Amino acid sequence: MSARKPYPSDLTALQWDNIEHLFPQPKTRAGRKRTYDRKDIVDAVFYLARTGCQWRSLPHDFPPWKTVSYYFYTWRDAGVWERLHDVLRRDVRELLDREETPSAGIVDGQSVKTTEAGGPKGYDGGKKGRRPQKAPAG
């Protein structure tokens, strides 16, 4: 753990203890020891999600942005974030005495963007700058 001051997006020790097992650990003890703690990387990802800042704008008291980015995409491809979301959703629903998975969903039709005209719209670059052709004289 680092000695930096916590951000509002940081996980508490109890929160981290509850989800730590979902983040992969190194398979062997061989090789170089990790430079950054997994919690610091997860805290950096949560900071990015909460603030909406760019990767390169990540504060310097987090691990380097390239390291955070590497782990974020590696864990995304491995399904870690999806599993985390599923576990947390089930736990919250269990605390509320509800079924593990929702039985229905609601979609607000007014949120869907559409056009009145409908149909395909596009751009034909071949017609750019042409003037209408005159009918042949005759």
Secondary structure, DSSP 8 states (H G I E B T S, - for coil): -------TTS--HHHHHHHGGGS---S-S-S---SS-HHHHHHHHHHHHHH---GGGS-TTSS-HHHHHHHHHHHHHTTHHHHHHHHHHHHHHHHTT--SS-S-----GGGS---SS-S-----GGGTT---------
